[in-house]
Amino acid sequence: MLRAGPPRAKETTGTPMKPTLQFDSGRLRPARHEDLERLLAVLRAPVVRRFLCDARVVSRDEGQEMLATSELLDRRGLGLWAIEGGEGHVAGFVGLGSVSDALAHLSDMAGQIEPLVALHPDSFGQGLATAALRALIGYAAVPLRLPRLVAAVDLQNLASHALMGRCGFCRVRTVPGPAQRLVLYRLDLGRISR
């Protein structure tokens, strides 16, 4: 779900901590340990865990580990952000981290950074996932200056395929995944204003 991956020389020095990112209908703020209960509520929602967790219920320890990993990734400008809607309510989480172990062996995924988007079903249909991912893409392009983002979406996850399209990701290919087939996506960030 969220992996630190190996440190890269240019990322270990001088990279800023994760900032708060504003978007029209809310903001992304760095996730904190106090977000554990809401993180678990999002990841344990059946429609979310079906695809993001391969239907497995995330344990409290796994949630704590995700937040601890996010804290470690802070100095690289990566990790988890809480998606806060207009009233400051945490609607879900987005993140940037190394591709999962299950995909790291693929040449077009190895060493790449992928976004994570997990929205609580109560917040579906409000445009928050699109706005949050677009804010994260802008941040990945400037100031992180990442050359690209990659993503892997379960073949049956139609909402996430639509999200990838709205945010400019291009479909690359389909591969076997741990639980079902995955569609790989890529977004080259060089065309985004730096």
N, C-alpha and C positions, 0 to 999 in steps of 0.2 A: 504494500500500500504506500508507504512512504519510506524510502531508502536514502541513506546518506551517500552511499557510493564512495569510491576512492576520492581523496582530496586531489585537486589539481593545483599545480604550482601557482598559477595566476589567481586562483580563487582563495588561497590561504592567506594572502597578504593584501591589505588595503581594500577589501570588499566591505561595503557598508552593511550594517545590521538591517534586518527587514524593516522597511518603513510602513506606515499606514498609507493605504492607497484609496483615494476618493473616486467615486463614480456617481453618475446622476442620481440614482435611487438609494445610495448608501455608501458604505466604505468597507474596505478590507483592513482588518487590524491583525497584527501578529497574534497567533493563538497563544494562550496561557494555560498553565496547569489548572486554573479555575474553570476552564472550558471542558473539563473531562466529561461531566454529566451530559452536556449538550452534544459533544462529539459522539458519545456512545448512543444517545437517542437518535442521532442522524444515521450512524452506521448500522444500527440495529433495526431501523425501519425496513420491513420486508422488501419493499420495492427498491431500496438503495442497496441492501446487502445482497440481493439476488445477483446483481451484476458486479458491484464493486468488491464484494467479499466472497464471491462464488457461493452465495447463500449461507455462508458460515456466520454464526453469531460471534462478534468480536468481544473478547473478554475485557474486563476492567484492566487487567495487566497489559493487554495489547494496546488499549487506548492510552494508558500512561506511557507506554513505550513510544507510541507515535508522537505524543507531545514532547517527550524527552529528546527524541530524534530531531524534531522540529527545532528545539532549542539549540542542539548541536549544529544544525544547518544555518542558524542565524548569521554566523560570521561569514558565511558564503553568500548571504542574501537569499537563501532558499528556505524551504520549510512550509509550515501551515499558516494560513490566515483564516480568521473567522469572518464570515460574510455577515455584516450587520445591515439590516434594512433601515428604512427611514426613522424608525423609533428606537434604534439601537438593539433590537431583538436579533439574536444570533440565528440566522436562517439556515446556515450550513457552513461548509469549509471548502477552501481551495488550497492548493499547494503546488510547489515545485520541488521535484526531487529526482534522483537517478532512476532510470527505468528499473522495473522489478527484476528480480533474479530470474523469473520464468522467461523473460524476453532479452536479457542481457547478452545471450549467446548469439543473437541475430545481428548480422553485420550492420544493418541499417538502424539498429537500436542501441548497440553497444556504446557505452560512454555518453549517451544522450540524456537530456533532461526532459521529463514529462510532467504535464500538469495533472492534478487530481481535482475533481469537482464532486462534491457530495452535498446535496441540498435536501433538507428535510421536506417530506411530502407536503406539509402544511404551507410551504412556500413555493410549490410548483406553479408554473403558469404566470409568474409575475415579472419575468425577464431578468431575475436576479442572477441565474447561472450564466447567462450570456454577458451581462454587464460585468460580473465578477471575473469571468474568464478573459474578457477583452481588457480589463484593467491589468490583469496578471500578464497578458501578452505584451502590453505596452511596457510594463516594468521589466519583463525579460529582455525586450529589445533595447530599452533605455531605462535605467542606467546599467543593467547587467551586461548588455552587449552580447547576449547569447546569439549564436548564428542561426539556431533553429530550435523548435520544440517538436517532440514526437509524442504520439499518443497511441494507445491500444484500447479498442472498444469492442466489447462482446458483440458478436454478429447480430444477436436479437435485440440489442439495446437501441431501439429506434430513436428515442429522445436524445441520447448522446451522439448518435450519428448526425442528427439535425443540428445539435449544438456545435459540433466540429465544423459543419458546413457554414453555419452563421458566423463563425469566428475565423474563417479563411483557411482551415486545414484542408489539405489535399489527401485523398485516399491513395495509399501506396500499394497495399496487397493484403491478402487474407492468409492467416497462418493458424495452425493448431494452438490452442491455449490450454492452461491447466484444467479448465472445466468445460469450455466450449471454444469454438473457432473465434478468432479475434481479427478485427480489421485494423490495420496499422495506418496511421495518419502522420503527416509531416507538415510543418509550417515553417517556411524560411523567413527569418526575421530581418534579413538585410534590406527588404523593401520598405520596412517600417521606418518612419522618420527618426533619425538619430540626431 
